[in-house]
Structure formats: C-alpha cells, structure tokens
Amino acid sequence: MSSKKAILVYILKILREQTDANNTLSQEEIRAILAETYGIIVDRKTLGRHLNELYESKEFDIDCEESAVGSDGSIRRTNFYMIHDFEDSELHLIIDGLLASRHINSHQRAQLIEKVSKLGSLHFKSHSANIETSIGFLQRSQDLFLNIELIENAIAHAKKISLAYYQPDVDKQLHVNLDSDGHERRYIFNPYHLVVNRGQYYLVGNHDNYSDMATLRVDRIGKVQILDESRKELRTIKGYKHQRTFDVVQYMKEHIYAFGGESIHVKFEAKRSIVNQILDWFDGNVEFTKVTPDIVECCVTVNKEAFKYWALQYLESVKVLSPASMVFEVREAIRDGLSQYI
C-alpha cells in the first residue's frame, strides 16, 4: 500500500504533466491514471480528501472548475488542473525568441525548445516544427554556454579575460585568428556587458591594448579564460570618462550595428516614407525637425562607423547634412562604390 506522501507526489505529477486551464481531469480520471500508470489503488473518498488538501493549501497552484457542498456538508470538487508558471502564449513567445537567435546552433536550439516546451503540460504543442529557418549555417562552438557563463562570471567580478576569436572564410567554416607567426592569437579583453542586437549575441568591452570600446560576437569567441587581473575602470575608456557604470540601454540605442568606437551627433534629411524604418533602426532615439509632407530632418546620436553603413544602405532616401566629416565619408564611399560599376 502506497503512503500518503507517495500518492500526493503522483497526483501532483499527473496534474503537472497532463493538465492546464484548458485540459482538466475529473477525480475518476485521476483515479484511473493512478491505477493504470502507477499501480496505485485509492478509493474515491481518500482521493477527494487528497485533492482538497492540495487545492486548499494554495502552495501547489492547483485549481478546479466545479465545486459543490455535499449533503453531509463536505466540499466536493472536480475537474482539477495545475496553473503553470507560463501560459501557452508566453511559451510560444519564448520559443519564437529562440528561433530568431542567430548565435545558437540548430542542435542547441532544438534542445532548448524541448526544455521550454516541458514548462507547459503534455497538451502544449510548439509550432517550431512547422517553421523553416535558415539561421545558423555555420557550426558554432559547442562551448557557447560555457563561454557565456565564464564571461558573466568575469563581468560580475570585474576581471579581464583571455580568448581566441574565430571568423568565417569562403569555405563557410570558422577559422581562428592567427598572429604574425601563424600561431593562434590570444586576445586580452576587458568585459563590461553582454547584449543582444538583431538576433546576435555580443560582448561589449575593451581590447587591453586599445583605448576605445569594442564589440565581439559571442558565438565567434572560444577558449575563454578568466584572468586574475582586474579589468580597466570604465572611466579610462575613450568616451566614458565621466561614467561610473556602463549604460547598456544608451549603448544599444547608439549602436544600431554592433560596431565599437565613438558615438557622434548626426543630422540628416530623409523621405517621410521611411520614418517608420528610422524609428525602428534607432529605437526611437531620434528627434524630427523641419517636418514637411515629403521630407523630414532628423537628429540622432549614434555610433560613427555604424551610421556610415546605415546611410549607405538608405542612400536613395537619406542625405547626410552634418557633421562635415560624415558627409565627406559617405560621399567618398558612394564615389568608391560607383567606380566599381564604371
């Protein structure tokens, strides 16, 4: 004969795995599952008492659809289910995020989706199997999650790290960067924050032998080691002299592409028809001035190198007005590009 604790454990297991707000089980159905799956025979009265105890304790997120008072004054409940931490719509949202994550390879993605799916009941069906994705043609490092853990540890303890860095070639494979002697190049990096930008995972920090901020693709990082040496203080990094803590929100607004380097104030003219795209790219971090039905003048603070590439992407709809140095760089880039077709 099973103990009361064992019966309660199996009841909770059945409710957790087989029920949710849209899929309930009656007392008779629970009795049948206990008998067929676990070989536990329990009478109706005992089962009813156990279910009422679980429900009334409010510690196990058990609910029911029907409740009535019997002729003897006892409360009889049925159609029990477990309230899960995540609703189905929330699980779908998390899985959609995994599907859009470019830094996770297909095998890791499948494993994570399977784990997330188990947060719901057996009735939860992930739609991931019906979605085709071209993300992740490169074989990422199998140590991705270990590297992330090491990096987060280094950030938390303000330590430098050493790492190797990989880049793809025409064979569509990742190859480690080499030094001038042909040996694997090791980088000393001061890590400040991990960020997600347009489906990619980046580490924001500073190469030890440079003065400005840089970004590294996390899925291209390998062989991470935490060093004993403390990382540089943020105020010693170019552009961060008056900052004591790293403002990741402001950084992401200014870095529409994951380029390192300084941010500048830029003024440009754009067609009204792409205002929605401008707001998306700059995350609302834009001031509109001199608005006309067809043209709008825009002011943004943005990473210098990133803005040049953005302006070239929208050269048919955007005209850079200032600073003069940016006008010159964009004009020269357009001229150099045009020469390829002459």
Sequence and secondary structure as in RCSB ss.txt:
>XXXX:A:sequence
MSSKKAILVYILKILREQTDANNTLSQEEIRAILAETYGIIVDRKTLGRHLNELYESKEFDIDCEESAVGSDGSI
RRTNFYMIHDFEDSELHLIIDGLLASRHINSHQRAQLIEKVSKLGSLHFKSHSANIETSIGFLQRSQDLFLNIEL
IENAIAHAKKISLAYYQPDVDKQLHVNLDSDGHERRYIFNPYHLVVNRGQYYLVGNHDNYSDMATLRVDRIGKVQ
ILDESRKELRTIKGYKHQRTFDVVQYMKEHIYAFGGESIHVKFEAKRSIVNQILDWFDGNVEFTKVTPDIVECCV
TVNKEAFKYWALQYLESVKVLSPASMVFEVREAIRDGLSQYI
>XXXX:A:secstr
   HHHHHHHHHHHHHHH BTTB B HHHHHHHHHHHH     HHHHHHHHHHHHHH SS EEEEEEEE TTS E
EEEEEEE  SS HHHHHHHHHHHHT TTS HHHHHHHHHHHHTTS TT   GGGG       S   TTHHHHHHH
HHHHHHTTEEEEEEEEEE TTS EEE B TTSSB  EEEEEEEEEEETTEEEEEEEETT SS EEEEGGGEEEEE
EEEEE   GGGSTT TT SS  HHHHHHH SS   S EEEEEEEEEGGGHHHHHHHTTT EEEES  SSEEEEEE
EEEHHHHHHHHHHTTTTEEEEE HHHHHHHHHHHHHHHHTT 
